[in-house]
Amino acid sequence: MSIQTARGGPGARSDSFAPDSRPLALFGPALFGQGGHEPYARSLPLGLGRLTLRPESALPESIGPVHFNMLGWSGPATAGERELLRALRGPVLDVGCGPGRMLEAARELGLASMGVDSSPAAVKLATARGGAAILGSIFDPVPHERGWGSALLLDGNIGIGGNIRVLLERVASLLASDGQVLSEAEARDFLDVAYLAVLEDSDGRASAAFPWARAGAKALAVHAARAGLATVATRTVQGRVFLTLERRP
């Protein structure tokens, strides 16, 4: 799969990022919110309600559920998120782009961007919103490998695949030599868990179980260092914690 565009350096700004039309491979089970009663695909087009991420079964240490407001996910990027985007180098890869609100904000800021998501419903919404997005896993081939100025791992997407170090290694491999990752962490600094999770809607309809992980800022910085990324900034914006990670020389 290829992207028809010139290679961009730091701060690259363009509207030319669009995937080609060749078919994508089919993806297996155990993906975020998929399988079972498909609560994610059911809720996305409505943009309303609440989804809950919880362990499939009781864990020795209770880590509690995570609640997602679909209105917030489907609405425009917040002022704080837009400020974070302004500081990024382009082009920007949004990992787990969902319905494309960050792609929309990047476009409005003049940043070339593309999203990747394993949910057909999410990709459909992101592209309808005017963004460039492809259906797939971040662990599959991605256009413009080793050329991305920045990558986003927001809204809990640091948990993709259930192994934070492996995910960060993969994302780092996609970046340009001076690339960076903007990753969101949990509020609890030392939280560091990996488990089988399910996504459930307010009516109790749950997805199939999928591997997931969560980490606070301190734990995430350790995972990043093991993946060859240095933590260069930690910011709290509107009660959310963000780490800026950069490739080590």
C-alpha positions in Angstrom: 0.0 0.0 0.0 1.4 3.4 -0.9 0.8 7.1 -0.4 1.1 9.5 -3.3 2.9 12.4 -1.8 6.3 14.0 -1.4 8.3 13.0 1.6 7.7 15.5 4.4 10.1 16.9 6.9 9.5 18.5 10.3 6.4 20.6 10.2 5.3 19.1 6.8 1.9 20.5 5.9 -0.1 19.2 3.0 -3.5 17.9 2.0 -2.1 15.1 -0.3 -2.2 12.2 2.2 -4.6 9.7 0.9 -4.3 5.9 0.8 -4.5 4.1 -2.5 -7.6 1.9 -3.3 -6.1 -1.6 -3.2 -8.0 -4.0 -0.9 -6.8 -4.5 2.7 -6.3 -7.9 4.3 -8.9 -9.3 6.5 -8.3 -9.0 10.2 -8.7 -11.7 12.9 -10.7 -11.6 16.2 -9.7 -9.9 19.5 -9.8 -6.3 18.3 -11.0 -3.3 20.4 -14.7 -3.4 20.9 -15.4 -6.0 18.1 -17.1 -9.3 18.1 -19.9 -10.3 20.5 -22.7 -7.8 20.3 -20.5 -5.2 18.5 -21.2 -2.3 20.9 -18.5 -0.1 19.4 -19.9 -0.4 15.8 -23.4 0.1 17.1 -22.6 3.2 19.1 -20.2 5.0 16.7 -22.8 6.2 14.0 -25.1 7.5 16.8 -22.3 9.5 18.6 -24.3 9.2 21.8 -24.3 7.2 25.0 -21.5 5.7 27.0 -19.3 2.7 26.5 -17.4 0.9 29.4 -14.1 -0.8 29.1 -13.7 -3.4 31.8 -11.7 -6.6 32.5 -13.3 -9.7 31.1 -13.1 -11.3 34.5 -12.1 -10.3 38.0 -8.4 -9.5 38.5 -6.4 -9.9 41.7 -5.9 -6.1 41.8 -9.0 -4.1 41.0 -8.2 -1.5 38.3 -11.7 -0.4 37.8 -13.6 0.3 34.5 -13.0 3.1 32.0 -16.0 5.0 30.7 -16.0 6.6 27.3 -18.4 9.3 26.4 -19.4 8.8 22.8 -20.4 12.4 22.3 -16.9 13.5 23.3 -15.3 10.9 20.9 -17.5 12.0 18.0 -17.4 15.8 18.7 -14.6 18.2 17.6 -11.2 18.2 19.3 -11.0 20.2 22.4 -9.0 23.4 22.7 -6.4 21.6 24.7 -6.1 18.9 22.1 -5.7 21.4 19.4 -2.9 23.1 21.3 -1.1 19.8 21.6 -1.5 19.2 17.9 0.0 22.7 17.1 3.3 21.6 18.7 3.7 18.4 16.6 5.8 17.9 13.5 4.0 16.7 10.4 2.9 14.5 8.8 0.9 13.1 11.7 -0.3 9.4 12.0 -3.3 8.9 14.3 -3.1 5.4 15.7 -6.6 4.2 16.5 -8.2 7.3 14.9 -11.8 6.4 15.7 -14.3 8.6 13.9 -11.6 11.1 13.0 -11.9 14.1 15.3 -8.2 14.5 15.6 -7.7 14.1 11.8 -10.3 16.9 11.3 -8.4 19.1 13.8 -5.0 18.4 12.1 -6.5 19.3 8.7 -7.9 22.5 10.1 -4.4 23.4 11.5 -2.8 22.6 8.1 -1.1 19.4 9.2 -0.9 16.5 6.8 -2.4 13.5 8.6 -3.7 10.0 8.2 -5.4 7.6 10.6 -5.4 3.9 11.0 -8.1 2.0 12.8 -9.3 -1.7 12.9 -13.0 -0.7 13.0 -14.7 -0.5 9.6 -17.4 1.8 11.2 -14.7 4.2 12.6 -12.9 4.4 9.3 -16.1 5.1 7.4 -16.9 8.0 9.7 -13.4 9.4 9.6 -13.3 9.4 5.8 -16.9 10.9 5.7 -15.5 13.7 7.9 -12.9 14.5 5.2 -10.0 12.7 6.8 -7.6 10.2 5.2 -7.9 6.9 7.1 -7.2 3.3 6.4 -8.7 0.1 7.8 -6.1 -2.1 9.4 -3.9 -2.8 12.3 -0.9 -0.7 13.2 1.1 -3.9 13.1 0.4 -4.4 9.4 2.2 -2.4 6.7 1.5 1.3 6.9 2.0 3.9 4.2 5.0 6.2 4.5 6.9 4.0 7.0 9.9 5.7 8.5 8.6 9.1 7.3 6.0 10.2 9.9 6.9 13.3 11.8 4.5 12.5 14.7 2.2 9.7 15.9 -0.8 10.0 18.2 -1.8 7.4 20.8 -4.7 9.1 22.6 -7.9 8.2 24.3 -6.4 5.0 25.8 -4.9 3.8 22.5 -1.6 3.1 24.3 -3.4 -0.2 25.2 -3.7 -1.5 21.6 -2.5 -5.1 21.5 -2.1 -5.5 25.2 1.7 -4.9 25.2 2.8 -1.3 25.5 6.5 -1.8 24.8 5.8 -3.8 21.6 3.3 -1.2 20.4 5.7 1.7 21.0 8.5 -0.2 19.2 6.2 -0.6 16.2 5.2 3.1 16.3 8.8 4.2 16.7 9.7 2.1 13.6 7.2 4.2 11.5 8.7 7.6 12.5 11.2 9.7 10.8 14.6 10.0 12.5 13.4 13.1 14.4 9.9 11.8 14.9 7.9 12.0 18.1 4.9 10.3 19.7 2.2 12.1 21.7 0.8 9.5 24.0 -1.9 9.8 26.7 -1.3 8.2 30.1 -3.5 7.3 33.0 -3.9 9.7 35.9 -2.3 7.1 38.3 1.4 7.5 37.7 2.5 3.9 38.4 -0.5 2.0 37.1 0.8 -0.7 34.7 -1.6 -3.5 33.8 -2.3 -5.8 30.8 -5.4 -8.0 30.7 -8.2 -9.3 28.6 -10.9 -6.6 28.4 -14.4 -6.3 26.9 -16.3 -3.2 25.8 -19.8 -2.9 27.0 -22.7 -0.5 26.2 -25.2 0.9 28.7 -27.6 -2.0 27.9 -25.0 -4.6 28.9 -24.2 -5.7 25.3 -20.5 -6.7 25.3 -17.8 -7.2 22.7 -15.6 -10.3 22.5 -12.6 -10.2 24.8 -9.5 -8.5 23.5 -6.0 -7.8 24.9 -5.6 -4.4 26.4 -3.1 -2.4 28.6 -3.1 0.7 30.7 -0.2 2.7 32.2 0.3 5.9 34.1 3.0 8.4 33.2 5.8 6.8 35.3 5.2 3.3 34.0 4.7 4.6 30.4 8.0 6.3 30.5 9.7 3.0 31.4 8.0 1.2 28.6 9.0 4.0 26.2 12.7 3.8 27.3 12.6 0.0 26.6 11.2 0.8 23.2 14.0 3.2 22.4 12.0 6.4 23.0 12.9 9.2 25.4 10.3 11.1 27.4 11.0 14.8 26.7 7.8 16.3 28.1 4.9 15.5 30.4 1.9 17.8 30.4 -1.5 17.8 32.1 -4.2 19.4 30.0 -7.8 19.6 31.1 -7.1 16.8 33.7 -5.5 14.5 31.1 -1.9 13.4 31.1 0.2 13.5 27.9 3.8 12.4 27.3 5.9 13.5 24.4 8.3 10.8 23.3 11.1 11.1 20.8 13.3 8.6 19.1 16.7 8.3 20.6 19.7 9.1 18.4 
